[in-house]
């Protein structure tokens, strides 16, 4: 037996026991010949004290120990001397007086210390196995495990069956670039790694599975950022004979179970709901962060007859005038003004108009164009007070909302309005942040692409139009057609999305036609699905939640890399294994492949 207890198990009640512990040397301290060692394993720390007067040989051997040596210690549990207890440590009332020390493995000098946060991320990724020893990342992996287990347990309790779908799949247009895998047996043909199991889970509904789920690996060859990796994991759910309310109820119950298991906190259900139009109009985003106010306010009624030509002209053209009131932000600096102006221009605004209220005075070049009645109406509608700063957006509805929504988020960052955002690695249930869950519904079914000069599906081509909007669909009034689609949002981050699916082959063909997918491409890319829909497909729908992103939020991290065991860096490289890498030319020959650089020579 390597150990009788872990390094976080022993308490005052264990004093006098003979125990054996094993782990890594976290810290060594030499206090006048007395050697103190903090022994660490996955669960925590225990102090071990080597005193020369009790065992001189062991003390000499302990003196040679270095950080991250792997050791086994046997000895007696004793109370720490009065005044030396550590209240910040679960085992802080006791220490081990060793009678035996066994060095299991010596560690060379480390590339970075385990007990501090390495600043060089490439160094962290190169030695990821060391990085994962740090308590924060070790905790994150344990949280991820609890999230996955709670997911499986809850969905099993609701009658869902976990079904694995293929990793080697077919390349179909699903919004991102596929990873392709050449076939050795069929030269010139390729598998694709799945971007999501979308078509497979719909086919499982045709197969009569009725309630399916999978903690599915997905792959997308796209540019990376903090919450994106080339390979990721999603909680995939699909069910037959359901309505959106059924999917909402299952998802809410699952998330409640996850948060109870991961953090021992109870979240409020049912979640609030906003339509896409309401969310964008009020918050400037279809994934609104509602932990602070600063909502967008429509000022059309105030300026409809205004003598201020800029606002009046915008309204006469059928566009909107909106504003946000950044409470207490009148002290905005020139640098912040420049930054916010650039944000506004980046998202389509021609400039940035704002008013500061300082010492009872409204300070802005545009104030002189406002009548007293307009100022009074603004003060009332925006609840303007001393120290506030009001920002305006006057443009098409989409642009005005987008600009003010982006400004709203950046101002909230500057003013630190997001509430408690990062739980410390404390005991479960302590230090949890504020959780604001929200459903966003009734998304547009289509979005226009000026570059392609065509309509694209806002979600995917299998999303069902709302029944009441089918006359608009048939009349080709595509901008007004809403989808039976929904996203679940947490603290301003989309953690999942889904929809009711098209189960009628005729409607699916119409959808493909609107999207400009030719009859030939429909058969080559989706023929298997279209054929299945003609053989008795039930009404069905589902949702997929990003497991990595959800765990990232629960753990209070800023990047999904910190909740994945072996992630890629922001260039898609695994620095630890130096992947991707070149391969033996014989492997390429077996696959009937030749590199472009070889062809040139």
matplotlib code that plots the C-alpha trace (Angstrom):
import matplotlib.pyplot as plt

x = [0.0, 1.5, -0.7, -3.4, -4.8, -4.7, -3.0, -6.2, -7.8, -6.2, -7.7, -7.4, -9.4, -6.6, -3.9, -1.9, -2.6, 0.1, -0.3, 1.4, 1.2, 2.6, 2.9, 5.0, 7.2, 5.4, 7.7, 10.7, 11.8, 14.9, 14.3, 17.7, 18.1, 14.4, 13.0, 9.4, 7.9, 4.5, 3.5, 1.0, -1.3, -4.4, -6.5, -4.4, -1.4, -0.1, 2.9, 5.7, 8.3, 11.7, 13.4, 17.1, 16.6, 13.9, 15.6, 18.9, 19.2, 15.8, 16.4, 19.7, 17.8, 15.0, 17.5, 18.3, 14.7, 13.7, 10.5, 8.5, 10.4, 8.0, 8.1, 6.4, 6.2, 5.1, 4.7, 2.5, -0.2, 0.6, -0.9, 1.0, 2.6, 0.3, 0.5, 1.7, -1.7, -2.6, -6.3, -6.1, -5.3, -7.8, -5.1, -3.6, -4.1, -1.9, 1.5, 3.2, 6.2, 7.9, 9.5, 10.1, 11.0, 11.1, 12.1, 10.1, 11.5, 13.8, 12.8, 15.2, 15.1, 11.6, 11.1, 8.8, 7.6, 4.4, 3.2, 3.2, 1.3, 3.7, 3.5, 4.7, 1.8, 4.0, 6.1, 3.0, 1.7, 5.1, 5.1, 1.4, 1.8, 3.5, 1.0, -1.8, -0.2, -1.1, -4.1, -6.2, -6.0, -6.3, -9.5, -10.7, -10.3, -12.2, -15.0, -15.2, -15.5, -18.4, -20.1, -19.9, -21.0, -24.0, -25.0, -25.0, -26.8, -29.5, -30.2, -30.3, -32.9, -35.0, -35.0, -32.2, -29.9, -26.3, -25.3, -21.9, -21.9, -19.0, -15.8, -15.0, -17.9, -18.8, -17.8, -20.9, -21.3, -22.0, -20.5, -16.8, -14.0, -13.8, -10.8, -10.3, -9.0, -7.8, -8.9, -6.1, -8.5, -10.3, -7.7, -8.8, -11.7, -11.9, -13.6, -14.3, -14.1, -17.6, -18.2, -21.2, -23.3, -26.3, -27.3, -26.6, -28.8, -31.6, -31.2, -31.3, -34.7, -35.8, -34.5, -36.9, -34.3, -36.6, -34.3, -30.7, -27.7, -23.9, -21.0, -19.6, -16.2, -16.4, -13.8, -13.6, -10.7, -11.1, -9.1, -8.7, -9.5, -10.0, -13.2, -12.4, -10.3, -9.9, -11.4, -14.0, -16.7, -20.5, -23.4, -25.6, -29.3, -32.2, -35.7, -38.8, -42.4, -41.3, -41.9, -39.4, -40.8, -39.9, -36.3, -36.2, -37.3, -34.8, -32.0, -32.9, -33.1, -29.7, -28.0, -29.5, -28.1, -24.7, -24.4, -25.4, -22.8, -20.0, -20.5, -23.2, -25.3, -29.0, -29.8, -33.1, -35.4, -37.3, -35.0, -36.2, -37.0, -36.4, -37.1, -34.1, -35.7, -36.2, -32.7, -31.0, -33.2, -32.7, -29.1, -27.5, -26.8, -28.5, -26.5, -27.1, -25.2, -27.9, -25.8, -25.8, -28.3, -27.4, -30.1, -30.6, -33.5, -35.4, -35.6, -37.7, -40.7, -38.5, -36.7, -39.5, -40.2, -36.8, -35.0, -31.7, -31.3, -29.1, -31.5, -34.5, -33.0, -32.2, -35.8, -37.3, -35.3, -36.9, -33.9, -33.6, -32.1, -31.1, -29.0, -27.4, -26.8, -23.5, -24.1, -21.2, -19.1, -18.8, -15.1, -14.4, -10.8, -9.7, -8.1, -11.4, -13.3, -10.9, -11.2, -15.0, -15.1, -13.0, -15.3, -18.3, -16.7, -15.5, -19.2, -20.6, -21.1, -19.8, -18.8, -19.7, -22.0, -22.2, -23.2, -21.4, -23.3, -20.8, -21.5, -25.1, -24.1, -24.7, -21.4, -21.6, -21.5, -24.9, -26.7, -27.2, -29.5, -31.9, -34.9, -35.7, -38.6, -36.3, -33.7, -36.5, -37.8, -34.2, -33.6, -36.8, -36.5, -32.8, -33.0, -30.1, -28.3, -25.1, -22.0, -23.7, -22.5, -25.1, -24.0, -26.2, -26.6, -28.4, -28.5, -30.3, -31.7, -29.1, -26.2, -27.4, -28.1, -24.8, -22.8, -24.4, -24.3, -20.5, -20.1, -22.2, -20.0, -16.7, -18.0, -19.1, -15.5, -14.0, -16.4, -16.1, -19.9, -19.9, -20.2, -18.3, -16.9, -14.2, -14.6, -11.4, -10.4, -12.3, -14.5, -17.4, -20.3, -18.1, -17.1, -19.6, -20.3, -23.7, -25.4, -27.8, -29.4, -31.6, -33.3, -33.2, -35.9, -37.4, -34.2, -34.4, -34.4, -32.2, -29.5, -28.4, -24.8, -23.8, -20.5, -22.3, -25.4, -27.6, -29.5, -27.8, -29.3, -28.7, -28.4, -28.2, -30.3, -32.3, -33.9, -37.7, -39.5, -42.1, -45.5, -47.1, -44.4, -44.9, -47.1, -44.2, -41.8, -44.1, -44.4, -40.6, -40.5, -37.4, -36.2, -39.4, -39.4, -38.5, -37.0, -38.1, -34.7, -33.3, -30.1, -29.3, -27.1, -25.2, -23.7, -23.6, -22.1, -23.9, -23.5, -25.9, -28.2, -30.8, -34.0, -37.0, -35.9, -37.5, -39.0, -41.0, -38.9, -40.9, -40.1, -36.5, -36.3, -37.8, -35.2, -32.3, -33.8, -33.9, -30.3, -29.2, -28.2, -28.6, -30.5, -27.3, -25.6, -28.6, -28.3, -24.5, -24.3, -27.6, -29.2, -29.1, -31.0, -33.6, -34.2, -34.6, -37.2, -39.3, -39.4, -41.4, -39.5, -41.1, -41.2, -38.1, -35.7, -32.8, -30.0, -26.2, -24.3, -20.5, -19.1, -15.7, -17.3, -19.7, -16.9, -14.9, -17.6, -18.2, -14.4, -14.2, -11.6, -11.0, -10.0, -11.3, -7.7, -7.6, -10.4, -9.0, -6.3, -4.2, -5.3, -3.7, -2.2, -3.6, -1.9, -3.5, -0.2, 0.2, 3.6, 4.0, 4.0, 4.9, 1.8, 1.0, 4.2, 5.6, 5.0, 7.0, 6.8, 5.8, 2.6, 1.7, 2.4, 0.1, -2.6, -1.9, -1.0, 1.8, 2.6, 2.4, 6.0, 7.0, 5.1, 6.9, 10.3]
y = [0.0, 3.4, 5.4, 5.1, 8.6, 11.4, 14.7, 16.5, 13.8, 14.1, 16.2, 16.7, 13.5, 11.5, 12.6, 9.6, 7.5, 5.8, 6.8, 6.6, 9.4, 9.7, 12.7, 15.5, 17.8, 21.1, 23.2, 22.6, 24.9, 24.5, 26.1, 25.6, 22.0, 21.2, 20.4, 21.3, 19.8, 20.4, 17.2, 17.6, 15.2, 15.9, 16.5, 19.0, 19.5, 18.0, 19.3, 16.8, 17.7, 16.1, 16.9, 15.8, 15.1, 12.5, 10.9, 12.4, 10.0, 10.9, 14.6, 14.4, 12.6, 15.1, 17.9, 16.6, 16.8, 19.3, 20.7, 18.0, 15.0, 12.1, 10.6, 8.3, 9.1, 7.0, 8.3, 9.6, 12.3, 15.0, 18.3, 21.4, 23.4, 26.2, 29.3, 27.5, 26.2, 27.2, 28.2, 28.5, 24.8, 22.0, 19.9, 23.0, 21.7, 18.6, 17.5, 14.2, 13.1, 10.6, 7.3, 6.3, 8.2, 6.6, 8.6, 7.3, 9.6, 12.6, 15.6, 17.6, 21.4, 22.5, 24.8, 26.9, 26.6, 24.8, 27.2, 30.3, 31.2, 31.0, 34.1, 32.4, 30.3, 28.5, 27.3, 26.1, 24.3, 22.6, 21.2, 20.8, 17.8, 20.1, 22.8, 20.4, 19.7, 23.2, 23.3, 25.6, 23.4, 20.2, 21.6, 22.5, 19.0, 17.7, 20.2, 19.1, 15.5, 16.4, 18.3, 15.4, 12.9, 15.1, 15.4, 11.7, 11.0, 13.6, 12.7, 9.0, 9.8, 11.5, 8.4, 9.6, 7.0, 7.9, 6.9, 7.4, 8.7, 8.3, 10.4, 9.5, 11.2, 12.9, 16.5, 18.7, 22.5, 23.3, 26.7, 26.0, 24.4, 20.6, 18.6, 16.1, 12.5, 10.8, 7.2, 4.7, 2.1, 4.5, 6.8, 10.3, 10.1, 11.7, 11.4, 14.6, 14.9, 16.0, 19.6, 18.4, 15.2, 17.2, 14.9, 11.7, 12.7, 13.5, 10.1, 8.6, 10.2, 8.6, 5.3, 5.6, 6.3, 9.1, 10.5, 10.7, 12.4, 12.3, 14.1, 14.5, 15.4, 17.9, 19.4, 22.6, 24.0, 27.7, 30.5, 30.2, 32.5, 32.3, 30.2, 28.2, 25.1, 23.0, 20.1, 20.6, 18.8, 19.5, 18.1, 17.0, 16.3, 15.4, 14.1, 13.2, 14.4, 17.5, 21.2, 23.9, 24.0, 20.3, 21.1, 24.1, 22.0, 19.2, 21.7, 23.7, 20.5, 19.4, 22.7, 22.7, 19.3, 20.3, 23.4, 21.4, 18.8, 21.2, 24.0, 22.9, 25.9, 26.0, 28.0, 29.7, 27.9, 28.3, 30.7, 34.1, 34.3, 37.1, 37.1, 37.8, 41.2, 42.1, 41.1, 43.1, 46.1, 46.3, 45.1, 45.4, 41.6, 38.3, 37.0, 39.8, 40.2, 41.4, 41.5, 45.3, 47.8, 50.3, 49.1, 50.7, 53.2, 54.2, 58.0, 58.1, 59.7, 62.5, 63.4, 62.6, 66.4, 67.6, 70.6, 68.6, 67.6, 64.6, 62.8, 63.9, 62.8, 59.4, 58.9, 60.3, 57.6, 54.9, 54.3, 54.7, 56.9, 55.0, 55.8, 54.2, 56.0, 55.0, 56.0, 57.7, 57.7, 61.5, 61.3, 59.5, 60.1, 61.3, 57.9, 56.1, 58.4, 57.5, 53.8, 53.9, 56.0, 53.4, 50.6, 52.5, 53.1, 49.4, 48.3, 50.7, 54.1, 57.3, 58.7, 58.8, 61.4, 61.6, 64.0, 64.3, 65.7, 67.5, 70.2, 70.4, 71.1, 69.0, 69.0, 68.1, 69.9, 68.5, 69.9, 73.3, 71.7, 70.2, 72.1, 72.4, 70.0, 67.4, 67.8, 67.3, 64.2, 62.8, 63.4, 61.6, 58.6, 58.0, 58.9, 61.2, 62.4, 64.3, 62.3, 60.3, 60.0, 59.4, 57.7, 57.9, 55.6, 57.0, 54.6, 51.6, 49.4, 46.7, 49.1, 51.3, 48.3, 46.7, 49.8, 50.6, 47.0, 46.9, 50.2, 48.9, 45.9, 47.8, 50.5, 47.7, 46.3, 49.7, 50.3, 46.7, 46.2, 42.4, 41.4, 38.5, 36.8, 34.4, 31.8, 31.0, 27.3, 27.3, 24.6, 23.7, 26.1, 29.0, 32.0, 31.2, 34.1, 35.4, 33.3, 34.8, 32.3, 33.4, 31.9, 33.9, 32.7, 33.5, 34.1, 35.1, 32.0, 33.6, 36.2, 37.9, 37.7, 40.7, 39.0, 35.9, 37.7, 35.0, 34.0, 31.8, 29.9, 31.8, 28.5, 25.6, 24.4, 21.9, 24.6, 24.8, 28.1, 29.1, 27.8, 31.2, 32.5, 29.9, 32.3, 34.8, 31.9, 30.9, 34.6, 34.8, 37.6, 36.0, 38.9, 38.5, 34.8, 33.6, 30.3, 27.9, 28.3, 29.2, 29.9, 29.5, 32.3, 32.6, 35.9, 37.2, 34.0, 31.7, 28.3, 26.4, 26.6, 24.5, 24.3, 22.3, 20.5, 20.1, 16.6, 17.0, 16.2, 18.8, 21.6, 20.6, 20.8, 24.3, 25.3, 24.1, 25.9, 29.3, 28.7, 28.2, 24.6, 22.9, 19.7, 17.9, 19.2, 18.3, 14.7, 14.5, 16.2, 15.5, 12.7, 10.2, 12.6, 13.5, 9.9, 9.2, 12.0, 10.2, 7.0, 8.2, 10.9, 12.1, 15.7, 16.3, 19.0, 19.4, 21.5, 21.4, 23.0, 23.7, 21.6, 23.4, 26.8, 25.9, 24.5, 27.6, 29.8, 27.6, 27.7, 31.4, 31.0, 33.3, 30.6, 27.1, 26.0, 26.1, 23.5, 21.1, 18.6, 19.0, 21.9, 23.5, 27.0, 30.0, 28.7, 25.3, 23.7, 21.1, 22.3, 19.3, 16.8, 19.2, 18.4, 18.9, 17.4, 16.1, 12.5, 9.8, 10.0, 6.4, 7.3, 9.9, 7.3, 4.8, 7.5, 8.4, 11.9, 14.2, 17.6, 20.7, 21.6, 18.1, 18.6, 21.8, 20.0]
z = [0.0, -1.0, 1.3, 4.0, 3.5, 1.0, 1.9, 2.7, 4.9, 8.3, 11.1, 14.9, 15.4, 13.8, 16.3, 17.5, 14.4, 12.4, 8.7, 5.3, 2.8, -0.7, -3.1, -4.3, -2.3, -2.6, -0.4, 1.9, 4.7, 6.9, 10.3, 12.1, 11.1, 11.5, 8.0, 7.2, 4.1, 2.6, 1.0, -1.9, -3.8, -5.8, -2.7, -0.8, 1.5, 4.8, 6.7, 7.5, 10.1, 10.3, 13.7, 14.1, 17.8, 16.9, 13.9, 12.7, 9.8, 8.4, 8.9, 6.9, 4.1, 4.2, 3.8, 0.3, -0.9, -3.6, -5.0, -6.9, -5.7, -5.3, -1.8, 0.6, 4.3, 7.2, 10.7, 13.5, 13.3, 15.9, 16.8, 15.6, 18.3, 19.7, 17.5, 14.4, 13.2, 9.6, 9.5, 5.7, 5.3, 5.9, 7.5, 9.2, 12.8, 12.4, 11.2, 10.5, 12.6, 10.2, 11.1, 7.5, 4.3, 0.9, -2.1, -5.1, -7.8, -7.9, -9.9, -12.0, -11.9, -13.1, -16.1, -13.8, -10.2, -9.5, -6.8, -9.0, -12.2, -15.2, -17.4, -20.6, -21.9, -24.5, -21.6, -19.8, -22.9, -23.6, -20.1, -19.7, -17.3, -14.9, -15.4, -14.5, -11.1, -10.0, -7.7, -9.9, -13.0, -10.9, -9.5, -13.0, -14.2, -11.2, -11.8, -15.4, -14.3, -11.9, -14.7, -17.1, -14.5, -13.4, -17.1, -17.6, -14.4, -15.0, -18.6, -17.7, -15.1, -17.8, -20.1, -22.5, -24.0, -24.7, -28.3, -29.8, -33.4, -35.9, -35.8, -39.4, -41.2, -44.4, -45.4, -45.6, -45.4, -41.7, -41.2, -40.6, -42.4, -42.0, -40.9, -43.7, -43.3, -46.5, -47.1, -47.8, -49.1, -51.5, -52.9, -53.6, -51.2, -47.7, -44.4, -42.4, -38.6, -37.4, -36.7, -34.7, -34.7, -36.2, -39.0, -37.0, -34.1, -36.5, -38.1, -34.6, -34.2, -37.5, -36.0, -33.1, -30.4, -29.2, -26.5, -27.4, -25.8, -26.2, -24.7, -28.1, -29.5, -32.3, -34.7, -36.6, -38.6, -37.8, -36.3, -32.6, -29.6, -25.9, -26.0, -29.2, -29.9, -33.0, -31.0, -28.3, -26.5, -26.5, -24.6, -27.5, -26.9, -29.3, -28.6, -30.6, -30.1, -28.2, -28.1, -27.3, -23.7, -23.4, -24.4, -22.1, -19.1, -19.7, -20.2, -17.1, -15.0, -16.3, -15.6, -12.1, -11.5, -13.0, -10.7, -7.7, -8.4, -9.4, -6.9, -4.5, -5.5, -6.4, -9.6, -10.2, -12.6, -14.8, -16.7, -17.9, -21.6, -24.2, -27.9, -30.2, -31.0, -27.3, -26.3, -29.1, -28.7, -24.9, -24.6, -28.0, -28.1, -28.7, -25.7, -23.2, -19.9, -17.5, -14.3, -14.6, -16.0, -18.7, -21.0, -24.5, -24.5, -27.6, -28.1, -31.2, -29.5, -28.1, -31.3, -33.9, -34.4, -33.2, -34.8, -34.4, -38.0, -37.4, -35.1, -37.0, -40.4, -39.0, -37.8, -41.0, -42.9, -40.8, -38.6, -34.8, -32.1, -29.0, -25.9, -22.8, -19.6, -18.0, -14.4, -12.7, -15.8, -16.3, -15.4, -18.6, -19.8, -23.2, -23.8, -22.9, -25.3, -28.1, -27.4, -27.3, -30.5, -32.2, -31.0, -32.4, -35.8, -36.0, -35.7, -38.2, -36.5, -38.2, -34.8, -31.1, -29.6, -25.8, -23.0, -19.6, -16.6, -14.4, -11.8, -12.9, -16.5, -19.6, -21.5, -25.2, -28.6, -29.4, -26.3, -27.9, -30.5, -27.9, -26.8, -23.0, -23.5, -25.2, -22.4, -19.8, -21.6, -21.9, -18.2, -17.3, -19.7, -19.0, -15.3, -15.8, -12.6, -11.7, -12.7, -15.5, -19.1, -21.9, -25.2, -28.4, -31.3, -34.4, -37.4, -38.7, -35.9, -36.3, -36.3, -33.5, -31.3, -32.1, -31.4, -28.1, -27.1, -27.6, -25.8, -22.9, -22.4, -22.6, -20.2, -17.8, -18.0, -17.2, -14.3, -13.1, -13.1, -13.9, -10.3, -8.8, -11.8, -10.6, -7.8, -6.0, -5.6, -2.3, -0.7, -2.9, -2.6, -1.4, -3.5, -6.3, -8.6, -9.6, -12.2, -14.7, -17.0, -19.9, -22.9, -26.1, -28.6, -32.0, -33.9, -37.6, -39.8, -42.4, -42.7, -45.9, -47.0, -49.2, -50.1, -51.4, -52.6, -51.0, -48.0, -45.4, -42.4, -39.2, -37.3, -39.8, -42.8, -40.7, -38.5, -38.6, -39.4, -36.8, -37.8, -37.7, -40.1, -42.8, -44.9, -44.8, -45.8, -48.7, -49.8, -49.8, -47.1, -45.8, -43.5, -41.4, -41.0, -37.5, -36.6, -33.9, -32.5, -29.1, -27.2, -23.5, -22.2, -19.0, -17.8, -21.3, -22.8, -25.1, -23.6, -25.9, -28.8, -30.5, -32.5, -33.6, -36.8, -40.2, -40.4, -43.6, -46.8, -48.8, -46.4, -46.2, -50.0, -49.9, -47.3, -49.4, -52.4, -50.5, -49.4, -53.0, -52.6, -56.0, -56.5, -57.3, -54.1, -52.0, -53.1, -52.8, -49.4, -47.8, -49.8, -46.9, -44.6, -47.3, -48.0, -44.2, -43.9, -46.5, -44.5, -41.4, -39.6, -36.3, -35.2, -33.3, -31.8, -29.5, -28.2, -27.9, -25.0, -25.1, -22.2, -22.3, -22.2, -19.4, -17.3, -18.1, -16.6, -13.6, -12.8, -13.4, -16.1, -19.1, -21.6, -22.3, -22.5, -18.7, -18.4, -21.0, -20.2, -23.3, -25.4, -28.5, -28.3, -30.2, -33.4, -33.1, -32.1, -29.3, -28.1, -25.7, -28.6, -31.4, -33.3, -36.1, -37.5, -40.7, -41.5, -43.2, -47.0, -47.1, -45.2, -47.8, -50.6, -48.9, -49.0, -52.7, -51.6, -52.6, -51.0, -53.2, -52.4, -53.7, -56.9, -57.7, -57.5]

ax = plt.figure().add_subplot(projection="3d")
ax.plot(x, y, z, "-o")
ax.set_aspect("equal")
plt.show()
